Structure formats: C-alpha cells, structure tokens
C-alpha cells in the first residue's frame, strides 16, 4: 500500500526498501482457521483469562525480524501503518 514514489525516494536516498505482507494479508500465506472474535479476545484478556488465537502480534513481529535477518540485514528501520505501526 506504500506509494511507489515514496519507496523510490527512500531507495534513491540510499535505503534498501523491503515491503512485506503480514500473515493472512495481501499475497502472504493463509492459515486454515476462523478469524478470532476480537471482542471476546479483548474481554478474556482484560480479565486475565487464557486466549486462544492462531498467532499473536509478537509472532508477526518475529516474522518481520526473521525476514530481515534472512535478507542479511542486522540493523534496519521499521515503518508501518495501522497495526504494523
């Protein structure tokens, strides 16, 4: 969703630009599980009860870190929007 002009400007400024989709978004892989009931998850979490979801935000962050590591980047800037921000 990032404008090509922005990515081109960053690359022209000397940055290597990597764009990725989060799990179950865009052209990424899909899991075979129904989406979680967000209200129920938030309610249970607020009460300190166990929450069962296919994956957590921490795992999605690990996906991004793993991608950058596999590309050979030990240091990097991260820019995101919405949940990824």
Phi, psi and omega in degrees: 000350181285135182299139178304321182298320178294313180297319178297320180294319178296317179296319179296330179280000176104002178272147170269124184259125177237123176247136181222156173266143171288166175308139176062024178228152177057227182263015181285178179292162179238142176260156179265076178207146177291152178295146180291153174281102188301318180297316180295319179297314180296318180298311180297319179296318179300325180276358181078018180272158179298142179236129178249116177224157182300325177199163184247166179303322179300322179291326177292323175296320177297326176302312181295316179298317179298320178298312181297319178297317181293335176276358177089013180264116178269331178234140181197159174262147178239130176234134179212172176228153180061232182297326183285346182289000000 
